[in-house]
Amino acid sequence: MADGESKWEPLIVAFLCKWCASAGADLAGVSRLEYPPNITSITVPCSGRVDPQLILLAFVNGADGVLIGGCHTPADCHYVAGNFKALKRFALIRKMLKQYGINPERVRLEWISATEAQKFVEVARDFTEKIRKLGPLRRREK
């Protein structure tokens, strides 16, 4: 590494359901569980509200990976069908990314309960490591 260069770290945008996944991330924080600082969380009302355009915008604006977190299981959505909508959109976005030449592994969907702080930490660590291995989506200018 030359002088002035820093080691690349992935930037991950996480769209987290207000009722579960975001609460799980909050619990991880107040429980002082450590996870990589690479994740920028955005709380959304429901995983079903994460439009594919939001995911594409995250990539266009420099994200190397996108995590979508919904309620504990698809059937446990606070809005009944939101997780099922997210599941359908997740399949669609993976196909779209492939068409744009972006590895579909750069987007991940997880079901995380409000009480599953440890699961959030494990997902954050695992996904960050996966994106780190994939490398930067594109070179960022300083």
Phi and psi restraints in degrees (value plus and minus 20) as a CYANA .aco file:
   2 ALA   PHI     -98.7   -58.7
   2 ALA   PSI     141.3   181.3
   3 ASP   PHI     -77.2   -37.2
   3 ASP   PSI     119.4   159.4
   4 GLY   PHI      68.5   108.5
   4 GLY   PSI     -35.1     4.9
   5 GLU   PHI    -110.0   -70.0
   5 GLU   PSI     119.1   159.1
   6 SER   PHI    -132.7   -92.7
   6 SER   PSI     137.8   177.8
   7 LYS   PHI     -87.0   -47.0
   7 LYS   PSI     112.4   152.4
   8 TRP   PHI     -87.8   -47.8
   8 TRP   PSI     117.3   157.3
   9 GLU   PHI    -147.0  -107.0
   9 GLU   PSI     118.5   158.5
  10 PRO   PHI     -90.0   -50.0
  10 PRO   PSI     128.8   168.8
  11 LEU   PHI    -127.1   -87.1
  11 LEU   PSI     102.8   142.8
  12 ILE   PHI    -141.0  -101.0
  12 ILE   PSI     109.1   149.1
  13 VAL   PHI    -121.4   -81.4
  13 VAL   PSI     109.0   149.0
  14 ALA   PHI    -136.6   -96.6
  14 ALA   PSI      99.8   139.8
  15 PHE   PHI    -115.0   -75.0
  15 PHE   PSI      90.7   130.7
  16 LEU   PHI    -136.8   -96.8
  16 LEU   PSI     110.9   150.9
  17 CYS   PHI     -78.2   -38.2
  17 CYS   PSI     111.8   151.8
  18 LYS   PHI     -77.4   -37.4
  18 LYS   PSI     -57.8   -17.8
  19 TRP   PHI    -101.2   -61.2
  19 TRP   PSI     -50.9   -10.9
  20 CYS   PHI    -147.1  -107.1
  20 CYS   PSI     -91.1   -51.1
  21 ALA   PHI     -79.8   -39.8
  21 ALA   PSI     -62.0   -22.0
  22 SER   PHI     -87.1   -47.1
  22 SER   PSI     -58.5   -18.5
  23 ALA   PHI     -86.6   -46.6
  23 ALA   PSI     -55.6   -15.6
  24 GLY   PHI     -84.5   -44.5
  24 GLY   PSI     -59.8   -19.8
  25 ALA   PHI     -86.2   -46.2
  25 ALA   PSI     -61.1   -21.1
  26 ASP   PHI     -81.9   -41.9
  26 ASP   PSI     -62.4   -22.4
  27 LEU   PHI     -83.0   -43.0
  27 LEU   PSI     -58.3   -18.3
  28 ALA   PHI     -81.1   -41.1
  28 ALA   PSI     -60.6   -20.6
  29 GLY   PHI     -87.1   -47.1
  29 GLY   PSI     -69.0   -29.0
  30 VAL   PHI     -90.5   -50.5
  30 VAL   PSI     -41.6    -1.6
  31 SER   PHI    -105.4   -65.4
  31 SER   PSI     -20.9    19.1
  32 ARG   PHI      39.3    79.3
  32 ARG   PSI      15.3    55.3
  33 LEU   PHI    -101.3   -61.3
  33 LEU   PSI     116.0   156.0
  34 GLU   PHI    -111.4   -71.4
  34 GLU   PSI     115.0   155.0
  35 TYR   PHI    -165.1  -125.1
  35 TYR   PSI     141.8   181.8
  36 PRO   PHI     -77.8   -37.8
  36 PRO   PSI     120.8   160.8
  37 PRO   PHI     -98.8   -58.8
  37 PRO   PSI     -10.8    29.2
  38 ASN   PHI     -94.1   -54.1
  38 ASN   PSI     -32.9     7.1
  39 ILE   PHI    -115.8   -75.8
  39 ILE   PSI     107.1   147.1
  40 THR   PHI    -126.3   -86.3
  40 THR   PSI      94.3   134.3
  41 SER   PHI    -110.3   -70.3
  41 SER   PSI     118.0   158.0
  42 ILE   PHI    -145.5  -105.5
  42 ILE   PSI      99.1   139.1
  43 THR   PHI    -102.9   -62.9
  43 THR   PSI     109.9   149.9
  44 VAL   PHI    -141.0  -101.0
  44 VAL   PSI     136.7   176.7
  45 PRO   PHI     -80.4   -40.4
  45 PRO   PSI     -53.6   -13.6
  46 CYS   PHI    -181.6  -141.6
  46 CYS   PSI     126.9   166.9
  47 SER   PHI     -80.1   -40.1
  47 SER   PSI     -47.7    -7.7
  48 GLY   PHI     -88.9   -48.9
  48 GLY   PSI     -31.6     8.4
  49 ARG   PHI    -112.1   -72.1
  49 ARG   PSI     -20.4    19.6
  50 VAL   PHI    -102.2   -62.2
  50 VAL   PSI      79.2   119.2
  51 ASP   PHI     -93.4   -53.4
  51 ASP   PSI     122.5   162.5
  52 PRO   PHI     -72.8   -32.8
  52 PRO   PSI     -50.5   -10.5
  53 GLN   PHI     -82.5   -42.5
  53 GLN   PSI     -54.8   -14.8
  54 LEU   PHI     -84.0   -44.0
  54 LEU   PSI     -59.1   -19.1
  55 ILE   PHI     -87.9   -47.9
  55 ILE   PSI     -64.6   -24.6
  56 LEU   PHI     -82.7   -42.7
  56 LEU   PSI     -60.3   -20.3
  57 LEU   PHI     -83.0   -43.0
  57 LEU   PSI     -57.3   -17.3
  58 ALA   PHI     -80.5   -40.5
  58 ALA   PSI     -64.8   -24.8
  59 PHE   PHI     -86.5   -46.5
  59 PHE   PSI     -62.9   -22.9
  60 VAL   PHI     -80.1   -40.1
  60 VAL   PSI     -55.3   -15.3
  61 ASN   PHI    -111.7   -71.7
  61 ASN   PSI      -3.1    36.9
  62 GLY   PHI      89.6   129.6
  62 GLY   PSI     -21.9    18.1
  63 ALA   PHI     -89.2   -49.2
  63 ALA   PSI     123.8   163.8
  64 ASP   PHI    -117.4   -77.4
  64 ASP   PSI     -37.4     2.6
  65 GLY   PHI    -177.6  -137.6
  65 GLY   PSI     136.0   176.0
  66 VAL   PHI    -152.3  -112.3
  66 VAL   PSI     109.2   149.2
  67 LEU   PHI    -131.2   -91.2
  67 LEU   PSI     113.3   153.3
  68 ILE   PHI    -135.5   -95.5
  68 ILE   PSI     105.8   145.8
  69 GLY   PHI    -138.9   -98.9
  69 GLY   PSI     106.7   146.7
  70 GLY   PHI    -140.1  -100.1
  70 GLY   PSI    -196.9  -156.9
  71 CYS   PHI     -79.9   -39.9
  71 CYS   PSI     146.9   186.9
  72 HIS   PHI     -62.9   -22.9
  72 HIS   PSI     -65.9   -25.9
  73 THR   PHI    -161.6  -121.6
  73 THR   PSI     142.6   182.6
  74 PRO   PHI     -74.7   -34.7
  74 PRO   PSI     -54.7   -14.7
  75 ALA   PHI     -99.3   -59.3
  75 ALA   PSI     -30.0    10.0
  76 ASP   PHI    -117.6   -77.6
  76 ASP   PSI      -4.1    35.9
  77 CYS   PHI     -84.1   -44.1
  77 CYS   PSI     116.4   156.4
  78 HIS   PHI     -84.6   -44.6
  78 HIS   PSI     -42.1    -2.1
  79 TYR   PHI    -127.9   -87.9
  79 TYR   PSI       5.4    45.4
  80 VAL   PHI      47.0    87.0
  80 VAL   PSI     -84.1   -44.1
  81 ALA   PHI    -127.6   -87.6
  81 ALA   PSI     -17.3    22.7
  82 GLY   PHI     -79.0   -39.0
  82 GLY   PSI     -63.3   -23.3
  83 ASN   PHI     -87.1   -47.1
  83 ASN   PSI     -54.3   -14.3
  84 PHE   PHI     -86.8   -46.8
  84 PHE   PSI     -57.7   -17.7
  85 LYS   PHI     -83.4   -43.4
  85 LYS   PSI     -62.6   -22.6
  86 ALA   PHI     -81.9   -41.9
  86 ALA   PSI     -60.8   -20.8
  87 LEU   PHI     -81.7   -41.7
  87 LEU   PSI     -63.1   -23.1
  88 LYS   PHI     -85.2   -45.2
  88 LYS   PSI     -63.9   -23.9
  89 ARG   PHI     -87.2   -47.2
  89 ARG   PSI     -54.3   -14.3
  90 PHE   PHI     -80.5   -40.5
  90 PHE   PSI     -65.3   -25.3
  91 ALA   PHI     -81.9   -41.9
  91 ALA   PSI     -61.4   -21.4
  92 LEU   PHI     -84.0   -44.0
  92 LEU   PSI     -66.8   -26.8
  93 ILE   PHI     -85.0   -45.0
  93 ILE   PSI     -55.1   -15.1
  94 ARG   PHI     -84.3   -44.3
  94 ARG   PSI     -59.1   -19.1
  95 LYS   PHI     -85.9   -45.9
  95 LYS   PSI     -62.8   -22.8
  96 MET   PHI     -82.7   -42.7
  96 MET   PSI     -64.8   -24.8
  97 LEU   PHI     -80.3   -40.3
  97 LEU   PSI     -61.6   -21.6
  98 LYS   PHI     -79.7   -39.7
  98 LYS   PSI     -61.6   -21.6
  99 GLN   PHI     -84.6   -44.6
  99 GLN   PSI     -49.9    -9.9
 100 TYR   PHI    -107.1   -67.1
 100 TYR   PSI     -18.0    22.0
 101 GLY   PHI      61.2   101.2
 101 GLY   PSI      -0.5    39.5
 102 ILE   PHI    -126.8   -86.8
 102 ILE   PSI     111.0   151.0
 103 ASN   PHI     -78.9   -38.9
 103 ASN   PSI     102.4   142.4
 104 PRO   PHI     -82.9   -42.9
 104 PRO   PSI     -35.5     4.5
 105 GLU   PHI     -90.1   -50.1
 105 GLU   PSI     -27.7    12.3
 106 ARG   PHI     -99.1   -59.1
 106 ARG   PSI     -24.1    15.9
 107 VAL   PHI    -143.3  -103.3
 107 VAL   PSI     118.8   158.8
 108 ARG   PHI    -159.0  -119.0
 108 ARG   PSI     121.0   161.0
 109 LEU   PHI    -136.7   -96.7
 109 LEU   PSI     109.0   149.0
 110 GLU   PHI    -155.5  -115.5
 110 GLU   PSI     126.6   166.6
 111 TRP   PHI    -122.9   -82.9
 111 TRP   PSI      96.3   136.3
 112 ILE   PHI    -152.6  -112.6
 112 ILE   PSI     101.6   141.6
 113 SER   PHI     -94.2   -54.2
 113 SER   PSI     140.1   180.1
 114 ALA   PHI     -82.3   -42.3
 114 ALA   PSI     -42.8    -2.8
 115 THR   PHI    -116.4   -76.4
 115 THR   PSI     -18.9    21.1
 116 GLU   PHI    -120.5   -80.5
 116 GLU   PSI      39.4    79.4
 117 ALA   PHI     -80.2   -40.2
 117 ALA   PSI     -62.3   -22.3
 118 GLN   PHI     -84.3   -44.3
 118 GLN   PSI     -57.7   -17.7
 119 LYS   PHI     -84.9   -44.9
 119 LYS   PSI     -61.6   -21.6
 120 PHE   PHI     -78.3   -38.3
 120 PHE   PSI     -65.1   -25.1
 121 VAL   PHI     -80.4   -40.4
 121 VAL   PSI     -65.2   -25.2
 122 GLU   PHI     -83.8   -43.8
 122 GLU   PSI     -62.4   -22.4
 123 VAL   PHI     -83.7   -43.7
 123 VAL   PSI     -64.9   -24.9
 124 ALA   PHI     -79.6   -39.6
 124 ALA   PSI     -65.7   -25.7
 125 ARG   PHI     -85.7   -45.7
 125 ARG   PSI     -66.8   -26.8
 126 ASP   PHI     -83.3   -43.3
 126 ASP   PSI     -66.3   -26.3
 127 PHE   PHI     -87.9   -47.9
 127 PHE   PSI     -60.1   -20.1
 128 THR   PHI     -80.6   -40.6
 128 THR   PSI     -62.9   -22.9
 129 GLU   PHI     -85.0   -45.0
 129 GLU   PSI     -60.4   -20.4
 130 LYS   PHI     -82.2   -42.2
 130 LYS   PSI     -65.7   -25.7
 131 ILE   PHI     -86.7   -46.7
 131 ILE   PSI     -57.4   -17.4
 132 ARG   PHI     -79.0   -39.0
 132 ARG   PSI     -61.5   -21.5
 133 LYS   PHI     -89.1   -49.1
 133 LYS   PSI     -53.9   -13.9
 134 LEU   PHI     -90.4   -50.4
 134 LEU   PSI     -45.8    -5.8
 135 GLY   PHI      66.6   106.6
 135 GLY   PSI     156.7   196.7
 136 PRO   PHI     -86.2   -46.2
 136 PRO   PSI     123.7   163.7
 137 LEU   PHI     -86.1   -46.1
 137 LEU   PSI     -60.5   -20.5
 138 ARG   PHI    -174.9  -134.9
 138 ARG   PSI     139.3   179.3
 139 ARG   PHI     -95.8   -55.8
 139 ARG   PSI     107.2   147.2
 140 ARG   PHI    -109.8   -69.8
 140 ARG   PSI     122.3   162.3
 141 GLU   PHI    -108.7   -68.7
 141 GLU   PSI     123.3   163.3
